Amino acid sequence: MTVQTSYLSRVATDLAARIQVIKINDTVVVQKDSITTAGAWVTVKAHSLSGISRITSIKSYDENQNLINAKTVDVAIAADQLIDFVFTWEVKA
């Protein structure tokens, strides 16, 4: 059985509406600039940040603070670097 592309697009639209909070390193809340969907893809563009020396986790939460997605990373950031964030998810069957 395959999942229709139109259904995956509906799920992506629902996901986009539910993403309320994005946290870096469990404590830094990233302000969203925009959330867009294209088919089964969801893209969140966020405000630039500075003052972070290392990113170890990125998490997104819904309106009830339920975890939607979590990613463990290890990215060192130069002391004077401005960080631009774009998060993209693909909804898959």
Buried (B, 14 or more C-beta within 10 A) or exposed (E): EEEEEEEBBBBBBEBBEBBBBBBBEEEEEBEBEEBEBEEBBBBBBBEEBEEBEEBEBBBBBBEEEEEBBEEEEEEEBEEEEEBEBEBEBEBEE
